[in-house]
Amino acid sequence: MNAHSSNEPADGLPTGRERLVVIGNGMAGCRAVEEILARDPARFNVTIFGSEPRVNYNRIMLSPVLAGEKSFDDIVINDAAWYADNGIELISGDPVVDIDRADRRVVSRSGKVVAYDRLLIATGSDPFIIPVPGHDLAGVVTFRDLDDVDKMLAAADRGGSAVVIGGGLLGLEAAHGLALRGMQVTVIHLMPTLMERQLDEAAGWLLRDELERRGQTIITGGDTAEIVGKQGHVAGVRLKDGRELPADIVVMAVGIRPSTTLARGAGLEVGRGVLVDDHMVTSDPAIMAVGECVEHRGQCYGLVAPLWDMARSLADAAVGRPGEGYQGSVTSTKLKVSGIDLFSAGDFSGGEGCEDIVLRDAARGIYKRVVVRDNCVIGAVLYGDTADGSWYFDLLKKAEDISPIRDTLILGQAFAMGGGNTDPCAAVAALSDDAEICGCNGVSKGQVVSCIDSGAHSLDAVRSQCKASASCGSCTSLVENLLRLRLGADMESGPKTMCKCTSFTHADVRRLIVERKLKVIPQVMQELGWKTPDGCASCRPALNYYLLCAWPGEYEDDQKSRFVNERLHANIQKDGTYSVVPRMWGGVTTPDELRAIADAADKFGARMVKVTGGQRIDLFGIRKEDLPAIWGDLNAAGMVSGHAYGKSLRTVKTCVGSEWCRFGTQDSTGLGITIEKMTWGSWMPHKFKIAVSGCPRNCAEATIKDFGVICVDSGYELHVGGNGGIHVRATELLCKVETEHEALAVCAAFIQLYREEAWYLERTAPWIERVGLDYVKQALFGTPDAIGALAARFHHSQLYSQKDPWAERAAGKFAELHQPLAQFRPLVTEKA
């Protein structure tokens, strides 16, 4: 196919045309030529240089070739006849090695010189090779062209083990093909999630699970240290954690880089790729570039879809009809592994202003996630069912307003755009009775309808009776639409019930406990018609707290209704050991206490001793059976439980205040100690933190605490409803008082109001947002005796709460809770 070397057009080519030379006989270069020919077939004499000795083929279909699903002929895009029919000179197997911009000519590896009027660089990308020892051994291959596939096929014919370094798109497709060819395949991926650029964690886990089910070994978080050789050929891969994996072939598929060597050598402007404008023109007006080798508006693309848009813009400009130009691309990805349906497009990283719509069908292995921002789809991940991938991608690219179809968007185009359209009830009405509503529990539409018709008139009632939407919850909207469809206005709604065990809300339960004088959990369940015999993990801890709060001194705390940390009065850690935090009043300690903590840490083998953000010391790595003993030692030094594990008063953080600080206005440390000694041991709906700052500089961070005191010259500013954590909320000013006595009274009253009226597991911040600060102020200051009455109830409750649980456990109470797990051994019988 190679033509003669000349500065003139090849024999038989028309004269009088511009000379277009294309460097690269791949998908980008040939597609650009096709687009030019479609616009003005007589404009250029075209010469194409290719590094491979082949016609143009579809590189993204190399995976099916490796897997044996297609042949090379099946993936050819432009056969020899296409070049001939369009008068194109193809110089294959002879890549260009130099561009002479001054004389406008190129030189090939064989010495062939061809002149140009316009030059198109389409050199694609180069595979990235990890520069570890052994990377240049025989048997280490990349996965970019047909020659690489031939090397992998030859290795598969010999059999043995293959290691693929890189769990991205190409790496997984290579692994799949080699596995189908009979090799034992291990994939090593540096990141914790496969295809992390295209998949979120959930889809990545599903993909990994399926690949492992097929016999591949997947190692995530694996960092290659060395490729081990034997007699000049690869023999294995050693990881940095010391593991060594046997390998008869190693496939490097860790990424690509734009191929810019030729352009850089010619003096063109190059960043990560060859820099181009919207018409794909480089810094030299006579030279264009297209495909994976270019950088456009700071972006380089490693997928095929952008090439088509680039080629169209380039062709418009090349024939003298420049349009809007290339504006960049939104890309989508599909994994070409038979039996695994996977689609990803756009941005699925989430963030502020984004809403995730998720559907999971565990029974069928389907996961769908659509990310919406400003009523537009900005990203989608589909696993197991990708039929609507193109539709979501079209919505994403067009930035269409999806608000009219928001409720049915996740169900796909058929539901969103068909009979249901803007009425989700109509969409679900169109389903047949045997259509599956809940994949997790195998519940059909007919079963849900039967459940509703038999009296289940709320979502929780349906969940309790037939379990539809009771597992992952992804079908909740379908169940709710069936409820609306069957019941209309009779559908039960309103405040969320306490849990599925009851139709009562938290507020109802709290009120009825007091009104009916219900004083034990079984009595509550019986009187209020609980639907389950013993409640659940949601309602039992809540009931236990509500009864403790309502009947101090009368109700006996039910240990089995508490979470494990509160049962054992220590925080369980990921390795099964516990952490121990003694209380330090106002963040103040003594040398004796520090010596006792150090001795206890040594004696009981604490593996970490850490200062906490609440001005205390945390001892990590304490065994469950050692907890009573370490508590006894700390008690002997005068320390009590810090309740770092409980829905209770945690800490009172202070600054040094007027005693030491030149800016301090009041004795913040002393007030903090007094407050902590007043409030410690009190059980709350959720954890409760206090801080006292000695001046408006607020060194104790009082304005992000549940109750904060800011000392000022004229007295004390009292703030409420703040918290740190994931959603930081600053406090709101409750009031100003002049004396410590007033500050203590308001503190006790506010805590009691929160204890009596908030729902279990509701921090002060969401409680105040729900009821409003004005309500809180009215409850505290609306009548002259409100503060006194609330504070009195708090102090009465503290008579029964301020008993150190560590001292009780050290003395032997509930000793069975601290026993190590029993060791079971098989029964040995003597032979006769």
N, C-alpha and C positions, 0 to 999 in steps of 0.2 A: 504493500500500500504506500510505501514511502515514495515521495516524488523527488524530482531533482532539486539541487541547491541553486538558488538564483535570487537576485534582487528584483527580477521581473516575474510577472504572473506565470504560473505553471502552464505548460503546453495545453492548449485546448480551453483555457479559462478566458472568459471575456475580458477585453481590455477596456480602459476608460472608467473602471470602477475603483472605488477606494479599496485599499488593501486592509482587511481585518485579520489580525493574527490572534488566535486564542491559545493561551497557555493553560492547558488543562482540559482533558477529554472526559471529564466527569459529568455528574448530573447538573451542576451549576453552569458550567461553560456551555454545554450542549443545549441546555434549556434556554439560555440567553440567545444563542444562535437561532433556535427555533422561533423565539419571539421576534427577533429581527427579521427573519425570513417571512414571517406572517404579516409583518407590516410593510416591508419593502424588499422583496426577493431579489431585485436587480441592483441593489445599492452597493454590495460588497463582494469582492473576491475573498473567500474565507479559507484560511489555513488553520488547522487545529493540531497542536502538539499534545501528545499524551505520553505519560511515563510508562503506562502499562501497554503491553503488546496486544491490545484488545480494542474492540469497539466499546461504545458507552453502554454501561449496564447499571442496574438499580442496586446501589450499594446497600440500601436499607433492607434488601431481600437476601443478603448474604447469610443471615441466620437460618432461613428455611433451606438454603443450599447445604449448610453445615449439618442441619438436622436430617437431611435426606428427603425433604418434602418437595424440593424443586431442583432443577438442573440449571446450569449456566444459561442455556438457551432460553429457559423460561424467564430469566430476569433481564435479558437484553432489551434496552430501550431503543437504541438507534443501531440498526444493523448496517452492514456494508452498503447495501442498496441505498440507504438514506443519504450517505455521504456522496455517493455517485450521482444520485438523482438531483441533488442540490448543488452539484459542482463544488463540493468541499474537498479540499486536500487534507487528508488525515496522515499525520506523521506520528505513528504509534511506536512505543518502546524507545523513544529518543527524546527525553525531556529537555526543555530549554534550561541552559545553565547561565546565560548572561543576557542582560537587556542593555543595548546601547541607545540611550535616549537621544544623544546628540545626532546620530545618523539614523535614528528610528529603525533599528533592526534588532533581531534576536539571534542568538547563537545556541545551537543544540549541543548535546553531549558529544555527538558524532562529528561536530564541526559544521553542521549545516547552518547556513545564514539565510534568513528570510526578512525582507523589509516589510514595514507596516506604515499605514497612515493612522490607523487606530489599533490600539493593543488592548486586549482584554485578559486580565490576570484572574484565573480561576484555579488556583493551586490547592484549594481545600485546606485541610488541617493535617497536622502530624500527630501521631499518638505520643502521649507522654510516657516516658520510661522512668520508673523510679530508680534513682542512681544508687542502688544498694549493691554490695558486693555480689558478683555473679550475674548481674543483669545482662551481660554480653555472652553468656554461655550458649552453646547450641541447645536448641529445645525451648528457648525463651522466645515467644512470638507475640505479636500484637494481633489485633482483629480489625483491620481497616480495608483490606482488599482481597481479591480472589486468591492471590498467592498465599496469604495468611490462612485462608480456608483450606487450601491444598495441604499446607503443613500440618494443620490440625487433623485433617482426614488421614494423612499418613501415620500420624501418631496413634490415632484411634484404631487403625488397622493392626498396629502392633499390640494394642491393648495396654492395660496398666492404669496408672493414676494420673489425674490431671488436677492442677491447682490453677484456679482463676483468681487473679488479684484484681479486685474491683467488683463491687456489687451494684454497679449502675446498669443502665439499659443494655449496653453491649456486653458487659461481663456476664450478666445473667442469661443472655441469649446464647453466648458462647458455651456457658456451662450446660445449658439445656441441650444444645446440639451434641456436645461431647458425651453427655450422659446417655442420650439416645443411641449413640454409636458404641455404647458398651463400656465406657471408661468410668472408673470410680472418681467422682468429681467433688472437690472441696472449693468453696468460694470463700475468699478472705476479703472482708470489707472493713475499712478503717472506722467508719461511722457506726453508730448503734442501730440505724435503720437502713434497710436496703433501699436503693433508689431515693435517697433522702431529698434530692432536688425535685423529684416528681411526686413523691408520696408522703402523706403524713404518717404518723406512728402507727395508727390503726391499720391502714392499708398495707403498710410495710410488714406488720406482724402477720397479717393474713397471707401475704405473698411468701414470706419465709416459711410459714407453717406448711403451705402447699408444696414448696420446693423440697422441704425436708421429707414430707410424706412420699415424694417421688424418689427418694434415695440420695439426694444431694446432702452434703454436709455444709452447713452455713456457719461461718465464724464471723460475728460482728464485733467491732471494737478490736480487730486484729491488726497489728502493726508489723509489717514485714521488716525483718532485720537483715536477712541474707538469703540469697538463692544458692543452695548448696550444689556443688558439681562433683562429678566423678569422671575422670578421664576426658575432661573437656565438655561433658554433656550434663545437662541439668539432672539432679537426682533427688532434690527436695527443696523445701522452703522452711527456713527457720524464722519463727516469730520472736519479737522482743521479750515475750514472757517466757521464752525457753522452749516452747513446743516446736517440734520438727515434723513436718508433713512430707510423706513420700511423694515424688512427682516425676513422671516420665515426660511431661510437657507442662510448661508454665505459660499461661496466657496473661499478658499485661493489658488490662482494660481499665486503667485508672483515670482516663481523661484524654482530652485532645487540646492542641494549641494551634491557632491559626498559622498556616505555613507562610511565613513572611520573608524568608531568607533571600529569595530572588528580588522581591520588591525593595527590601532594605539595601541590598547590594547595588540597586539601580539608583539609590538616593531618593526614593519616594518617602513621603511622610508615613511613619509607621508608629502605632501605639501598641496595643495588644495585637491588633490586626492592621491590615492596610487601611489607612484612613480614607473614607469616601464621603461624598456629599449625598444629598437625596436622590441624585441621578446616577449614583454609583461611579462618579468621576473622581479620580485620585488627585493628588497635588499636581500632577502633570495632566493638563487638559486633553492630551492625546491618549492617555492611558485610563482605562476603566478597570474595575475589579468587582467581583461578585462571588457570593457563597461564603463558605466557612472561613475563608482567608481574610475577610474584611472586618473592619470595625466601623459601625455606623452609629453616630450619636452616643458613643461610649459603650455600645453593646456589640458583643460577638455572639453569633448563633451557631450552635452545634447540631441543630436539627434541620430536616430537609424542608419543612414548610416555608420558612422565610425565603428560601432560595427562589421560590416561584414569584413572590412579590418583588424581590430584587430584580429578577430577570425582566419582568414587565416594565418596571421603571427604567431600567437600563436601555431596553429596546426603544422605548418612547424617545428618550434623549438621543440615542444613537442614530435614529433616522430623522432627526430634526423636528420631532413633535413632542417636546418635553411637556409632561403633565404636572400633576401635583408632586410627583416624585415619591420615593419610598419613605414611609412614615414610621417604620419599625413594625415588629410583629409580636403578636401574642401566640405563644406556641402551645402545642398539645403533644402528648406522648401516648403511644400504645406499645405494650410489650408483645413482641412476636414470639410467644411460647404457646404451643398448641395446648388447648384446654385451660389456659389461664387468661381470663378477660380482665384487662386492666387499662384504665384511661385516666389521664391527668392533664389538666389545662389551667393556665393562669396562676394566680396567687392564692395559695391556700394556707399561708402562714398566719392568717388572722390578724388581730390587733385591734386598736381602738376604732370604734365605729363599725366593726364587722360583725355579722351575725352568721353563725353556723347552722345549717339545716342538715340533719343527719338521719339516715335510715339504715338500720341494721337488720338483717335477716340471718340469724346465726344458723338456722337449719339449712339454708341454701347457700351459705357462704357468700352473702352479698353485703357489700358496704358501699354506701353512697354518701358523699358529702359535697354540698354546694355552699360556697361562701358568698355572702351578699353584703354589699355596702352601698348605701344611698339608693336602695331599690334596684340595684344592678348586680348581675352575676359577675364576680371577679375571679372566681376559681372553682374548680370541680375536681373531685377524685372519685372514680368509680371502680369498684372491684367486684367481680363476679357477674355483673350485668352492665355491659357498656353500650347497650343498644341506643341509649339517649345521649351518648357522648357528643355526637355531631350537633345535636340540638342545643345542648348546654354550651358548646363551643361557639355556636352561632350567636346565642344570646350574649355571651361574653364579649365577642368581637364587636357586635353591634351596640353594646351597652344599652340594651332595651330595658325599659321600665317593666319590672316583673311584678309590681305590686298587685295588678289584677289577678295574677295566677299564683301569688305567694303561698297560699295554703296548700296547693297541689303541686308546686314546683318540683319537689323531691320525688314525686311519683312518676315523673317523666312526661314526655310530650303528649302521649295518648290521653292521659288524664287531664293535663293542664290545658291542652288546646282542643280537646274533643268535646264530647257531650257535657262534661263537667264545666269546662271553661272557667268562668268566674264564680261558679257556685259549687263548692266542694261537696255539698250534700248530693247534688245531681251526679257528680262523678262517682261517688261511692254507691249511689242508687243503681248505676248502670252495671255494677258488678253482679255476677251470678252468685247464687247462694253457696256454691262450693268454692268460690274464690277465697284464697287464703288472706286473712286479715293479720293474724299474728303468727309469724314464722317461728318465733322462739318456742311457742307452745302449741303450734299446730291447730289454731282455732280459725274456723271458716266464718265467712259472713253470716251464713245461716245459723251457726251456733251463737254468734253474738246477738243476732236478732231475736233468737229464741230466749236468750238470757234476758234481754231487755223486756220482751213481752211477758216474761214470767215475774217481773217486778223489780229488776235491777235498773233503777232510774237515775243512777249517777255513775261517773267513771270509776270511783272506788268500788261501788257495788258490782259492776261488771268484772273488775279485776278480781274481786273476791270469789265470785261464783264461777266464772269460766276462764280466768287467768289471761284474757286478752289484754295486752299492753302491760302486763304485770312484771315482765322481765326487763328487757332493754328499754321499753317505752317508745320505740321508734314508730309504732303504729297507733300511738295515742290519738293523733288527729283523726285517723280513720274511725276509731271507736267513738270518739266524740261526735263525729259527723253522723254516724249511725244512730247515736242517741238523739241528736237533733232531728234526724229524718223520721224516726219512729215516734218521738214524743213531742216535738215542737216546743211549745211554751211550758209543757209539763216536765221538761228535763230539769232535774235537780241541779242547782248551781249554788253560788254563794261562796263564803269563805272556805278555804281548804280545810278538810277534816284533819283531826290530829294524826290519824294514820288509817290504814284500811281496816283496822279492827273496830272502828267506831264511826258513827256518822256525826259525832260532836266535834266542835272545834276546840282548840286549846282554851279559848276564853270560856266556852261553855263548861268544860271540865273543871276549870279552876273555880268558877262560880258555883257549880253544883256540889263540889266537894265541901264548900263552906255552908251553903244553904241547907244541904241534907245531912250535914255532919258526918260525912263519909271519912273513915279514919284508917282503913287498911285497903290494900290494893284489891284483894278479892271482892270486898264490899263495893268498891267503885265499879269494878267490872260487872258485877251482878246488877247493881242498881241502874247502871247506865246502858245495860244491854250490849255488852261487848260481844262481837261476832266470833271471837276466838277464845279458846279456853284459858289461855295464860298470857295473852297479849303478845307483843313482839319487841324487837330490839329498839324500836322507836318509841313506843308508848310506855314501856315499863320504867325506863329511867326518868321519863317526864312525870309519870304518876308518883314515883318515889320522891322526886323533888317537891312536887305540889303538896304532897301530904306533909313532908318535913316542914315546909314553909307555913302551912295552914295550922298545924297542930304541934308546935314545939313543946317538947317535954312529954307529949302523949304518944306521938307516932314513933315507932321503933324503926330506925333506918334498915331498909331491906338490902343487904349486901349483894344478893344475886340480881338485883335490879340496877346495879351500877356497872359502868364500864370497867375493864380490867385495871386501868391505872388507878381508879378510885377505890377499887376493892383492895388493891395491894399498896396503896398510898405511895406509889413511885411510878415513874414513867418507864414503860417497857421500850426497849430499843430494838433495832432491826436484828440483832444477834440473839435476842431472847434474854439478855441481861437487863438490868434496870439502872436508872440514874437516881441519885439521892440529892435533894437540895434542902439543907437546913435553913430556917428562917433567920434573917439578919435584920433586926428592927431598923427601918429607915435606911437600910444599906450600911449600917454602922456595925463594926465587929471589934473584937479585942484580940490581943496576942494569945490569950488562953484559948479562945474559940478557934483561932487559926491553927494552934498546935493540935487541938483535938481533931480538927478536920484533917490535918496532915497525918496524924497517927491513924485515924480511921482509914484514910486512903491507902496507907501502907499495909495496914493489917488485913484489909479485905480486898486488896489487889485492884484498886481502881485504876483503870487503864487510861483515863483522862481526867484531869482536874481543870475545870473551865470556869472563868468568871462570866456570868450571864449579863444580859442587857438590863436585868432588873436589880443589879447591884447585889448579887449573891454568888455563891460558889456551888458548882454542880459536879458531883462525883459520878463518873460513868463506869459501867462494866461491873456492877455489883450483882452477884447471883441472887436469885429469888430466895433461896434458903438462908442467905446471910443478911437479909434485910432486917429482921428483928434485932439481930446482934449489933449491927452498925448503928441502928437507931438507939439502942441502949447506950452505946458509948457516947453518942452525940448528946443524948439526954443528960448523961452524967456531967457533961460540960455546960449544961444549962440551955441547950438548944432544942427547939421544937420543930415540928414539920413545917416546911415552907409552902405546903399545898401547891407545889408547882405542877401537880398532876390533875388538879380538880377544877370543877365548875364552881369556883369559890374565889375569895380574895387571894390574889397572887402576891403582889408586892406593893410597897409604898416607896417610890423612888424619891430621893431628896438631893438637893445641893447643900453646900455647907452653910449657906445663909449668913445672917448677921454675925454669927459667932466667929467666923474666920474671913469671910469675903468682904472686901472693901465696898462692894456694890450692894450687899445684902441689906434688905430693909426690915426683915423679921427673922425670927429663929425658925427657919424652914426645917432644919434637921429635927429639932425638938418637936415641932408640930407633926412632922411625918411619923416619928416614933410613936407619939401619942395616938395618932389615927390608926396606925398599924396594930397597936396593942388593943385598940377598941374594936377593930374589924376582923382580926385574924380568926380563922376557923369558920367564918360564915359561908354557908352554901348559897349559891346564886344560880340563876338560869344559865349563865355562862361564866367564863373566866372574867375577873374584874380587876382592873389595875388602877392604881392611884399614884399621883406624883405631887410633890410640893416644891415649888421653885421660890427661891428667896428674893427674887426681884423680876422685873419684866424681861430681863435677858433670857429667862426661862431655861436655865441649864438642865433642869430635871425633865424637860420635855413634857410639861404638864398639859399642854394643849393637844396631845394625842392620846390621852388616857380617858378611862371611863369617868373618872372624877379627878379634876385637877385644881390645884390651889396655886394662884400667883400672888405672892406677897407684894404689897405696895406700901408706900409710906402711910397711907390712911387706913390700912387694914388688909383685907384679903378679897381677891376676886375668885369666885368659885365657878369653874367651868365643867361642863358635862358632855358626854356622848362622843368622845373621840376614840380612835383606835388606829394603830399602825397596821402592819400586815399587808395583804394583797391589795385591798382597797382602803387606802389611807383616808381617814376622815378627821378633820380638825374639830375641836370641841366648840360648843356654843356657850356664851356667857349666861350663867344661870342667875347670879346675883352678886352683890358686894356686901360684905359684912365688916364690922369694925374689930371684933374680938375673936380670939381663939375659941372661946366657948361657943359663940354663934357658929363659927366654921364647923366645929365638931357636931353640933346639933343638926345643921343642914346636911352634912355628910351622912350622918346616920339616917336621917329622914329620907334623903334621896335614895340611898341604898335599899331601904325597906320598901319604898314605892316601887322600885325596879324589881325587887324580889317578889312582891305580891302581884304585879300586873304584867310583867313581860312573859313571853312564852319560853318554854324550855329550849335552850340552844340559841336564844336570841340575844345578841350583844346589846349594850346600851345604845350604840349608834343606830342600828336598824329599828330598835324599839322607839327611840325618839323620832326617827323619820316616819315611823308608822303613826304614832299618836300625836306628834307635834310638840314642840317645846312649850307652846302656850298652854297645852294641857298639863304638862309637868309643872309649870309655874303655878297654875291654878290649883292643882292638887296639893302643892306644898305651901303656897302663900294665900290661897283663897279664903281661908278662915284663920282666926288668930291662934287656934289650938292645933292646927294641922301638923306643924313641924313637931310639936311636943308629942302628939299621939303616935305619929309614925316612928319617931326616935325611940319612944318607950317600947313599942312593939319590937323594934330591932334589938334593943338591949335585953329584953325578956328572952328573945330567941337565942341571944349569945350566951345566956346562962347555961344552955344545953349544948351549945356548939363549941365553946372554947375548952374542949378536952383534947389534949394532944393525942392523935391516933397513934403516933409512934410509941408513946409511952405505954398505951394499952397493948399494942402488939409486942413490944419488948417484954411485957409482963406475961405474955402467953395467950392473949385473946386472939381468937381465930387462927390458932397455930396451924390448922390444917391447910390454910390458904398458902402457906409458905413452905410446904413440903416439896421436895423435888419430885418430878414425875416418877411414877413407879416403873421399875424395870421388869419386864415380863420375860420369863425364860420358859422354854418348852419343858413339859413334865417328863422326867426320866423314870422309867420303871425298870426294876431289876428283872433280869431274865430268870426264869424258873431253874 
